[in-house]
Amino acid sequence: MIPHTINYSLGVWGKKELLPDDNILSITTMCGHHMISPNLVKKLVDDVKRNKITAEKAAWKLATFCPCGIFNQVRAEKLIEKLKEMPSLEK
């Protein structure tokens, strides 16, 4: 039996130093089409830090940009709560 190609990974190619922080990627990669902007994540985390919106509302806003519908809002809310405690999201 031949393993399915889903079991293979070619890794990450290109200029990895241009990728956003791993904490941001943990949110943006929840969309299968990668349609969630890292800058939007940073902005919404900043809004949560400033008590402008809740983490739940921020996760809902991020989910609206996911055309495939697989974005996990509950997980995103938890990650946003974790990110708001971090001093800076810049590399």
N, C-alpha and C positions, 0 to 999 in steps of 0.2 A: 504494500500500500504506500502510495506517495503522499507525503505531508502536503497540506494545503498551503498556498502562498501566504495566507494570513499569518502563518507561524514564522515567517521570515521578516527581518527588519534590516534595512540598509543603514540605519542610524540617522544622524543629523549631518547633513552636508552643508557646505558653504561657510560663510563668515559667522561663526557662532557668537563672536563677540558683539554682533549687532542684535542678537536676540534679547528680548526683555528678561528681566529677573525671573528665576524659576517660580517664584511665588505668583507672579503675574501670569506666567505660562500655564500654571495649574488651573487658572480660570479660563483663559482664552482658548485653550485646547479642548475644553469641554464641548465646543461647537465643532462638529465634524467638518465643516467648511471653513473653519477659522475666520469667521466673519465678525468676531468680537475684538474691537480695537484695544490694544494694551493701554493706550492713552485714556480711553474711556474708563477702563478699570481703575487706573490711577486717580482720575477725576472723581469717580464715584466713591472710592475709598477715602479720598480727601473730604468729600461731602459728608460721609459717615463720621469721620473724625470730628468734623465741625458741628455735628448734630443737625445738619440740614435735612438729612433723610435717614431712614433706618437701613440696616444691612439687608433686611428682607425686601424693601423697596428697591434698593440698588441691584440686588440679584434679579428681581423682576424686570428692571430696565435692561439689564444685560441680556436676559433671555429673549427680549423682543427682537434682538438682532440675529438670532440663530434661526436660519431658514429650515434647518433639518429637524428642529424640535427635540434634539437629544440633550440640550443644555440642562444640567441638573441644578435647579434653583436652590434646593435645600443645601446641597454641598457648597454652592457658591456663597450662600449666606454665611455659612460657617467659616469659609476661607476669608471672606471680607472682614468678619469679626476678628479673625487672627491677624489680618493685614493692618487693620486700624491700630493695633497695638505696636506695630513696628515703627521705628523712628523715621525711616525714609524708604521709599520704593525705588529710588534712583540707584543705578549701578555705581 
